[in-house]
Structure formats: C-alpha cells, structure tokens
Amino acid sequence: MTEDPMNCRAIGIVRSPFKERGDAPCQGRRTDEISSIEISPEYQEGLDGLKTGDDLFVLCWFDRSDRSVLKTRRQGTEDGPLRGVFSTRSPARPNPISLTLVKLVEITGGTLRVRGLEALDNTPVLDIKPYSEGIDTPRETMGCDGKLL
Amino acid sequence: MTEDPMNCRAIGIVRSPFKERGDAPCQGRRTDEISSIEISPEYQEGLDGLKTGDDLFVLCWFDRSDRSVLKTRRQGTEDGPLRGVFSTRSPARPNPISLTLVKLVEITGGTLRVRGLEALDNTPVLDIKPYSEGIDTPRETMGCDGKLL
C-alpha cells in the first residue's frame, strides 16, 4: 500500500438548491432540480471532451456525513432493519464519497449544470467520470454485442 | 467547503493476480479473474447484508496513478486524441479513485471474492456500494416502472 496519505483534493464545488440535510432527496434520481458544479481553474483542462447530454458519474466528498457509522438503514426507510453501510448507499460511511449519475445539461467554461445531483450546497467535488453502459451495467443484462438486452 | 482534511481511510486491501501495471486490464469488465478484497477487522461490521451474487461498485485508491495528469487518451487507445481526464475513465486523475462494477462471488468473514476487478495487488479499498439499476442507469433507458427497457 502507498506510503503517501490518501488526501483528496477538491476539483470543484457544488452549487445546489439544497442548503441543509433535510432539503436533499435521498437520491439525486428523485429530483429534477438543476445543480451547478464549479470546477476550479487549475482543473478545468480536465473537462475537455465533455458535452451537453453526457451521462456522468459525479463523486463528491459528503463533508457533513458521519464517518463513524458502520450500520444504518436503507435510505428512505425509517424502520427498516439495520444493515452494514457497504450494503447501502447511505452517505454515512467511513469514506463519505458519493456516487451519483447525472445528466450534463450545459457546460460553460468551468461550470457544469447537471440534473439529478442530490449533493448539498458547497459540497466538495472529487471526480467526474463518464458513464459507460458497457462497464457500468451488470454483465447478465448485456447482450453479446455489449448492448443492454 | 469543509475545514477538515479530506483524508481517505483504507477499509481494506485488494489481493489480485495483477502485480504490475502491465498485468491489469484497462477495465475490470475485460477480465474473468477473481480478486479478493480483505476488509480490515474494524470495518467488517459494515459488510452486513452483502450476499453472493450481488453487483457491487468497488471504489479503490489507485495509489500508483499519476495525480498530475489532466489530459490523457482513452484507455485502450494509443493514438487517440488527448482528452480531459474527466471525460475518460483513465486511472490518472487528480483524485485516483477507481469505480468498478464487480460481481460478488463469495463472502467469507471479511474476505470478498469478486469477479471483474482490475485493481493491482495491494491496492487500498475505499468503499463498497451496492449497484442499483434504478439510480445507476440513465433515465432515458428506463421504462415507467423503473426497469430497463
């Protein structure tokens, strides 16, 4: 394992209509709100190739999540059984890294406007990865041609 | 943005047949090799609820990746155009956090045997999240019932 510390760098920040925990949906899929991601100038070169309509995984650092939690309930359930956090998508986990699939609505310079992000306002952004049906869908749902059945 | 440092914690480590960069496929989807993920004792409680056959996103810290790269070529291409890393799935990026969908073949105590992981041996594991068709697939490929068309 590396000797270097695993320190994340914020490549940008979320500007979102969700100001407090209670405001955010438990999954971005459940909102049509548009959020903005402002990429810092020193990282904007990394955006080259992104275009409107792209499906993107956005990884954020959920800085208001509890990193000490190992058992929780499925998001959206109040009375479900306790489960290990690694079997849920709860934001509370040892490394509060979120994974949300969004639609890129517009990109202007270093600002991305996206639909489907559930992050709170001012959440640090760690990474953006293009969704790829061929690698991001379980194999049994794919045909021989690599397309969804 | 948080004042606290965004320091990741290794929840476990990858035991993989891929010992050096050249050994690993550019995407886990391109291998049927079985890798193991050894979760550290203090985090094993978080595995509760995982079962054989689950489709899981594994997030690792690619500690041998170059964090200074902002332009690269699509993985698997030698002569393609340079693109911003955020429009590719290259392991070289400011935060070398990998995202790989794997199949859980077996879980025994704190050891997960998975198919489809491309991580090098001894790669630190940051997180495990269950794949959910409803939130991890672009909406236009879903029917009204939330199932893939």
Interface residues (C-beta under 8 A of the other chain):
Chain A: M1 T2 D4 P5 M6 N7 C8 R9 A10 I11 I13 Q27 G28 R29 Y43 E45 G46 L47 D48 G49 L50 D54 D55 F57 L59 W61 D63 R64 R67 L70 K71 L82 R83 G84 V85 F86 S87 T88 R89 R93 P94 N95 I97 L99 T100 L101 K103 G116 N122 T123 P124 L126 D127 I128 K129 P130 Y131 S132 E133 G134 I135 D136 T137 P138 R139 T141 L148 L149
Chain B: M1 T2 D4 P5 M6 N7 C8 R9 A10 I11 I13 Q27 G28 R29 Y43 E45 G46 L47 D48 G49 L50 D54 D55 F57 L59 W61 D63 R64 R67 L70 K71 L82 R83 G84 V85 F86 S87 T88 R89 R93 P94 N95 I97 L99 T100 L101 K103 G116 N122 T123 P124 L126 D127 I128 K129 P130 Y131 S132 E133 G134 I135 D136 T137 P138 R139 T141 L148 L149
